[in-house]
Amino acid sequence: QVQLVESGGGLVQAGGSLRLSCAASRLTFSTTAMGWFRQAPGKEREFVASISRTGSGKYYADSVKGRFTISRDNAKNTVWLQINSLKPEDPGVYYCAGRRWVATMTASEYDFWGQGTQVTVSS
C-alpha cells in the first residue's frame, strides 16, 4: 500500500517560513507526479503546487507564486514545499498527493494522499 507521510508543519508568525516534507514509499516515485494541496476549515481542498516526475515542470496556484517552491529528489523518494512570506490566508492542513505520470492541478485526479500536516499562522 502506497504511503505518503508529511512533516514540517507548525505554528509560524506571519511573514515567516516553513519547509514541508513528504516521504513516499511503496510506489515507483520516479514515475509519480506529486502535488501539494491545502484545506482550511470550512473550505474546499485547493491546489497549491505540483511537480512533474523529473522535477523539470513546476506549477503553482496564483496565490502562492513567488512565495512557495516545490522540489523533489527521486533518489530520496521525497518532495518538499518551501513556504516563505507566510500570509494569514495560508494556514490549513497541507496534503501531499501523488498520481501516475502527469502533474495536474486537480485534487480529484490524484491517486495517493498523505494524512496532512497542519500549518498555522500567528499574526
N, C-alpha and C positions, 0 to 999 in steps of 0.2 A: 504494500500500500504506500502510495506517494506521501511523503511528509514534507511540509514546508513549515519552518519554525522561525518566527520573527523575534527580534530582540532589539533593544536600544531605545525603546520609548521611555517617557518620563515627563516630569514637570520642568518646564523651561520658561524663563522670562521672555516676554515679547522682545523680538529682535535677536534672540539667541539662536543657537544651533543644536542640531541633533544628528546622529547618524544611525539610521535603522539598518539592520541586517536581516537577511532571510537565508537560512541554510536549508538546502534541498537534499533530499535523499530518496532512494528507490525510484529514480527516474533517470532518463538519459538527458542530463542537463544541457548538453551541447545542442540538442535538437528542440529545446523548450524555450519559447519566448516567455519573458517574465514581465510582470506588471505590479504596480503598487496602486491600491485604491484606498479610499478612506471613507469613514462613515461617522458623521456627527449625530448626537442624539436627536431623534425626531426627523432625521433627513435620510434621503436615499444614499446608497453607496455611490461614490463618484470616483471617476478616473483621476489619477494623479500623474502617473508616468509609466512608460513601458519601454522595453529594450529588446532588440532582436536577438536571435540566437547567438550571433557572433559579437554582439555589442556595438556593431557599426551603426545601427539605427536606433535612435532615441527619440521618444515622443513625450510631450508634456502637455498637461492642461494649461490653458492660458493663465489661470490664476497662480500658477507656480513657476512659470517660465522665468529664468534668470535667478531664481532663489533655490530651486531644488535640482539635484543632479542624480541621475540613476546610473549605476555602473554594475558590472558583473565580472566574475572571474570563474571561467568554466573549469579550471583546474581545482578550484576550491568548492565548486557547486554552491556558490554564494552570489547573491545580488544585494546591493546596498542602495539606500536612498539617503543622500546627504541633504539635510534640510537647513537652510540658512535664512536669516532675517524672518524668523517666525512672526506671524501675524495673528491677531485674535481670531481670525476666521479659519486658522489651520488646525485647531485641535480636533481630535476624534480618534477612533480606532483605525489604525493603519494596517491594511491587509496586503500580504504578498500573494501573488497569484501566478499560475503558470498555464500555458497552453502550448500545444504542439505546433511547431513550425513558425507561424507568423504572429508578430506582435500586433495587437489591436488596442483600441481604447474602450472596448465594451465589456463590462463585467460578465455578462451572460455568456460570452464566448470563451471564458477561461474555464479550464477543466479542473484545476487543482487550486486549493486555497489553504492558507495558514489560519491560525486561530486569532491572529491580530495582536497588535501591541498598541497600548494607549499613549497618545501624545496629548499633553495638557499644557496650555499656555497661561502664564500668570501675567497680569498687566502691571 
